[in-house]
Amino acid sequence: MGIDGTTGPFGGTLDGTMTESPLMQDPTVGELELEERSSLRRVVGLSTELADVTEVEYRQLRLEKVVLVGVWTEGTSEQANQSMVELARLAETAGSQVMDGLVQRRQKPDPATFIGSGKVDELHHAVEAAGADTVICDGELSPGQLRQLEDKLKVKVIDRTALILDIFAQHARSRDGKAQVELAQLSYLLPRLRGWGEALSRQVGGRAAGGVGIGGRGPGETKIELDRRRIRHRMSKLRREITAMGKVRDTQRGSRRRREVPSVAIVGYTNAGKSSLLNALTGAGVMVHDALFATLDPTTRKAETPDGRAYTLTDTVGFVRHLPHQLVEAFRSTLEEAGQADLLVHVVDASDPLPEDQIAAVRTVLVEIGEEQGGVMPPELLVVNKTDAAGDLALARLRHLLPDAVFVSAHTGAGIARLRSTLADRLPRPEVDLELLVPYTEGGLVARMHSEGEVLSSEHVAEGTRLHVRVGPELAVAAVAFVVGGTVPEPASSAVG
């Protein structure tokens, strides 16, 4: 089954900090980041290959040509085709040119070669005909399958997991993002180290034993054992660094909790438009690109509801079908931002052929995160994005399938006003209902009431500002300390919004 690899180039961060610096709020920052990323991509058609190839072994700048191969074990043919199309987009995002694709229908992958010996021969002919130098398998290969395929095909073979890890390595920018990607890569690499003959041997003896004599004896470890030990040591160091960075994020989240600022996390499938939605709601100016995994370093921005209540909005890394468990494990500390939010905005791509599969893939990862945090996840608000790119029939089907969802287009702005209103209704409201008179000398307290609480009524009188507000317990206690004659009733069911 052929896969069309001639589509054009494709075009949403995890520190959890709030920043108001002019640089971070500049809408052109995302455009500059996009230009920087584009400038680092390979250019098709430029060649520095010499006529006399004896002078250098390889002097050609070009796109890596790949052939895709998948095993269809379950689901419909449409799901199998969509999985291969997604693999093609992943390959192009990584900087490859897709030449061809094959799908093998089997009950389960072949334990030796993933696709079976007969299909290996067919794949070998396809690789030669396309002039490809890499084969990408739509699944995770065992070390034995990887070795068998490379021996038979005589080209580099990688699997879906390695491909996604490569994309993450290209796009990670922050210190914690790079550390988490490296940890995931090492976790994937450790069981797949393999050696070639005597080149990796370090267990040498004297000359009589075929060794190099005095001064040439190794440390008693083979090269592969030494590499494994170094990898484990590096992984331990990375885990310590990630734990330390996680504590910083916990401190930042705790500061926002003390200020009683609600938090919203934007989650969803990769390329569903999460960053575009963040820009539409906050004007953050983060990079937007029509590509898989364009965002790896989520950004937190401050936003306000139509009635003036402040909350934080966090753009998180996107998910994908069969997301490598190494990535879920490595990014667990930063994915906690989603698990500890007050509300999850689950973004769905209306233009995708199988949006239900996207929703299921995202919820699978969220369940994994929730299990680590006691099995409790925040409430979810489904937002169907890219309505401008979907047909009327597809939208009608989604409205029937997802009756509680909010339909928007971050590109055109359609539905954004309704989404703001829905967010205001779904966000938790302060618990304490309070009526108090604030002296004019305490203007800072009035400002806190407006920014951290919900002001129901406000009146200026001779003695000060008379307020009817809903605030959190901490702010209520602080208010009573300044106000003469103010009382703080116990939270009642009628006072909880």
WOKAKA-V231812 format. One record per pair of residues at least 24 apart in sequence whose ideal C-beta (glycine too) atoms are under 6 Angstrom apart, sorted by the first residue. I is the first residue (numbers start at 1). J is the second residue. D is the distance in Angstrom with one decimal. If there is no record, write none. Layout:
i = (I;I)
j = (J;J)
d = (D;D)
This chain:
i = (1;3;3;3;3;5;5;5;10;10;10;10;11;11;11;12;12;12;12;12;13;13;13;14;14;14;16;16;16;16;17;18;18;26;27;29;30;30;30;33;34;34;42;63;64;64;65;65;65;65;66;66;66;66;66;66;67;67;67;67;67;67;67;68;68;69;69;69;69;70;70;71;71;71;72;72;73;82;82;83;87;89;90;90;91;93;93;93;94;94;94;99;99;100;100;112;113;113;114;114;120;124;127;127;136;143;161;164;167;168;171;172;173;174;176;177;177;179;179;179;180;180;183;183;184;184;184;186;186;187;188;190;193;193;195;200;242;246;259;260;260;261;261;262;262;262;262;263;263;263;264;264;264;264;264;265;265;265;265;265;265;266;266;267;267;267;267;268;268;268;269;269;269;269;270;270;272;272;273;273;273;273;274;274;275;276;277;277;278;280;280;282;305;306;306;307;309;310;311;319;319;319;321;323;335;339;339;341;342;342;343;343;343;344;344;345;345;346;346;347;347;348;349;350;350;350;350;351;351;351;381;385;388;429;429;430;430;430;430;431;431;432;432;432;432;433;433;434;434;434;435;436;436;436;436;437;437;437;438;438;438;439;440;442;445)
j = (103;68;84;88;101;88;98;99;89;93;290;291;289;290;291;274;275;294;295;315;297;298;299;297;298;334;249;252;300;337;252;300;302;285;285;285;285;286;287;287;287;289;95;97;96;134;97;99;132;133;91;96;98;132;134;136;99;100;126;127;130;132;135;101;136;102;115;123;137;103;138;104;106;109;103;105;108;353;354;138;138;292;163;292;136;167;291;292;163;166;167;130;132;126;130;148;148;149;141;145;152;153;153;155;163;192;324;324;293;296;296;296;297;297;245;296;297;238;241;242;330;331;238;330;326;327;330;231;235;326;326;231;224;227;224;224;333;333;452;452;472;310;312;311;342;427;428;312;341;342;311;313;341;343;345;314;316;337;338;341;344;315;345;316;338;344;346;346;347;362;318;319;358;362;318;320;347;349;347;385;386;410;315;347;315;410;347;410;315;410;416;313;424;420;424;424;454;451;427;361;362;365;361;365;369;369;373;378;378;428;378;379;426;378;380;381;383;380;382;383;385;384;386;384;386;387;390;386;389;390;426;410;412;470;497;454;470;471;472;491;496;471;473;476;491;470;495;469;471;476;468;467;479;483;486;463;464;466;464;465;483;464;464;482;482)
d = (4.5;5.7;5.2;5.6;2.9;5.5;2.5;6.0;5.7;5.6;5.3;4.1;3.7;2.6;4.7;4.7;3.1;5.2;3.2;5.9;3.2;4.2;4.2;5.9;4.6;3.2;4.6;5.5;5.4;5.3;5.5;5.5;5.8;5.9;3.4;5.2;5.0;4.8;3.7;4.2;5.0;5.5;5.7;4.2;4.6;5.6;5.2;5.2;4.5;5.8;5.4;4.6;5.8;5.8;4.5;5.3;5.6;4.9;5.6;5.3;5.8;4.6;5.3;3.8;5.3;4.9;5.9;5.7;5.5;4.9;3.5;5.2;5.5;4.8;5.4;5.0;5.8;5.8;5.5;5.9;4.9;5.6;5.4;5.7;5.8;5.5;5.1;4.9;5.9;5.2;5.1;3.7;5.2;5.3;5.1;5.6;5.0;6.0;6.0;4.8;5.3;5.5;6.0;5.9;5.8;4.8;4.2;5.8;5.1;6.0;5.0;5.0;5.3;4.2;4.4;5.3;4.6;5.3;5.3;5.5;4.3;5.3;4.4;4.5;4.2;4.9;4.0;5.3;5.1;4.3;5.0;5.3;5.3;5.7;4.8;5.6;5.7;4.0;5.9;5.4;3.7;5.7;5.9;4.3;4.6;4.7;5.7;4.7;4.7;5.4;5.9;5.0;6.0;4.8;5.8;4.8;5.8;5.6;4.3;3.8;5.6;5.2;4.8;5.6;5.4;5.5;5.6;5.7;3.5;6.0;6.0;5.8;4.0;5.8;3.2;5.2;4.5;4.3;6.0;4.1;5.6;5.3;5.5;5.1;5.5;3.7;6.0;4.6;4.4;4.4;5.3;5.9;3.7;5.6;5.8;6.0;5.8;5.3;5.9;5.9;4.9;5.0;4.7;6.0;5.3;4.8;4.7;5.0;6.0;5.4;5.7;5.9;5.5;5.1;4.7;5.3;5.6;5.2;5.1;5.2;5.2;4.9;5.5;4.9;4.9;5.2;3.9;4.8;4.0;4.7;5.7;5.7;5.1;5.9;2.9;5.8;4.1;4.7;5.0;4.4;5.8;5.5;5.9;4.3;5.6;5.6;3.7;5.3;6.0;5.7;5.0;5.8;6.0;4.7;3.7;5.9;5.2;5.2;5.1;4.8;5.9;4.3;5.2;5.1;5.7)
